[in-house]
Amino acid sequence: MNEMDYQIYLKIKDYASRMARRGYITAHGGNISIRSGDIVWITRHAASLENLRPEDVVKIYIDKPSGHDLIASTEVPVHLRIYKETENLAVIHAHPSYSVTISFFYDEIIPLDSEAYHVLRRVPVVEGSPGSEELAKNVAEALKRHHAVIVRAHGVFAAAKFLHIAYHYLSMVEHSAEIIYLTELFKLTGKSYIKPKVF
């Protein structure tokens, strides 16, 4: 592993650890990638993001095979299609509980909290089996117009030009989903919902 590969590994490991600490992933769930030119560094299939090792980040290419294609994340088709169809250079995918939960009831979410609303506006919910071309198409299409997308029953994909911003979008989506969930529960008490004037 050369110095550049190692530095990218350290960056991916940092955000993988953050995802684990926040409970956004299960033991071997989720994946992260970074693009530079025609090269994509991505977490390998079944890697533990809780304790990512250097060999758990593999190098593949945008438009040609590599020796690591078979061991890379099963979501490679989604990541590559995002990179081919958008200007994003970092993609992060996780399975946060509130986002997955509300995906069973919504076709899109509109954040209720002011910060997420002004950044995200809307987060679409799309369909597709993990790693499928259908999912790749639906996610990439959504990320042309939005910062993040929820896959029904599966999780969140967030993308940006920098990994820390993609992570920020992911965190915002899950925080907003939790607020929506808690708001719907609180409505059951009979209290009237008061819409913020800033929206």
N, C-alpha and C positions, 0 to 999 in steps of 0.2 A: 504494500500500500504506500503510494507516494504521499508527499506532504499535503497536496491539495485534497486528495481522497480522504486523508485523515482529518483535515480541518472540516470538511463537509460532514464526515461521520460525527465529529464532536457536536456540530450544530444540530444535526438530526437527533442525536442522542439527547441533547438538552431539551428539545421540544417533545420528544417521545416521553421523557421522564415527567415533564409538566403534565402531559395528557394523562399519564398513569396516576400521578398524585391527585388530579382533579376527578378521577374516576370516569374519564371519558372513554376508556377502553377496557376490555377484558384481558385476561392474561396474554393471549396471543392474537388479539384483534387490532385493527387499525393499521394504517400505513402512511408513510411520508415520502415525498420525493422533492428533489431540487433539480432544475434544468440549467445547463450552461452550454450554449450552442447546440450541438447535436447530441450531447451527452446528458443522460438522466441518471442520477443516483437515487435509488429507491430501496426501501426496506425489503428484505427477503420474505418469502412465504413462511408463515408460522413463526416469525421472529417474535421474541418477547420484547415489546417496547418498554416494559418496566426495567429491563436490564440489557439494553442493546449493546452488542459486541461489535467490534470493527468488521467482522466477517458477515454481520447481519445487514450491512449496507452494500448493495451490489451496483455495478455500473452497466447500464444498457444504453441503447442508442435510439434516437427518434425514428429513423427510417431504415435501419438494417439490423440483422440479427447480431446477437452477442453470445458469448459463452455462458452468460448468466440468465438468459431468458427463462429457462425452465425452473430456476429456483427463486426468481423474483416474485414479488407479491402477486397474488391472483388478480389484483385490481390494475395490473399494468395496462390493459387496454383502455381503462378509464383515464389514467394519468396521461398516457401518450396522446389520446384524442384531445384532452384539454390543452396540452401543449401545442398540438398541431392547429387547433382552431381558435385559440385565444393567445393573448400576449403574456399570460401568467408564467412565472418562473419557479413557483413553489406550490405544491398541492399537499393538503393534509386531510386525512380521512379518519374519522373516529365513530364510535357507537354510543354517544352519550344518551343516558336513559330518558330524560325528558323530551328530547328531540325525537327519539324513536317512538315514545309513547304517543305524542300528539300527532305523529304522522299517520296514525290509524283513523284520525278524525278530521284532518284538515288537508286541503289540496294546496294550500300555501299558508304561511303565517305572516302576520303583520305585527311586528313587535309593539307591545304596550308601553315599554319603558322608553323614555325619550332618547337616551344615548343610542340604543340599538336602532330605534326607528329612523333617526336622522342619518345613520350610517348604512344600514341594510335596506330600509324601506320595506321590502318584501323578500321572503325566502320561499321559493317554490318547493313543492313536494313532487317528486317524480317516481316512476316505477322502473324496475329492471332487476334481474338476477345478478348477484355479485359477480364481477369480472366479465359480464356478457357485453356483446357489442351493442345490444339495446340500451343497457345502462350507460355505456360509454357515450353513445349518441345523445341520450337524454340529459346526462349531467353536463357534457360539454356545451350543449345548446343552451342550457340554463345559465351556465357560467359566462356566457357571452354578454349577459345583461345583468347578472347578479353576482355578488361576492361569494355567496354560499348557496348550497342546495341540500335539501333533506331527501334521502331515498327512503321511501316507505318501508318500514320494518327493518331497515338496515343501518342508517346512520347519516352523518353529515360529511359532505365534501366542501372544503373551502379552498380558495385559490387566490393568489396575489403575486406580485413581483418579488416579494420578500417573504421568507418563512415566518418571521415574527408577526407580519400583518395577517397572513393566512390564519395563524394561530389565534390572533385577536378576533377575526371574524368567526372562527369556530366557537370561541368562548362566548361571544355575543349571542350567537344562535342558541346555544344551550341555556344561557342565562335567560334569554327571552322566552324560550320554551318553558322553563321552570316558572317564570312569572305568569305566563298564560295558564299553565296548569293550576297554580295556586289561586289565581284570580277566579277561575271557573269553580274551584272548590269553595271559595269564600262567598260566591254568589248564592250558594246553597243555604247560607245562613239567612237569606232574605234581605241582605243589605243591597242598596241600589248602587249600581256601578256609576262612577263619576268619570266621564271622559276628560283627560287633561286638556286644558285650553291651548297648549302649545302645539297640538297636532293639527 
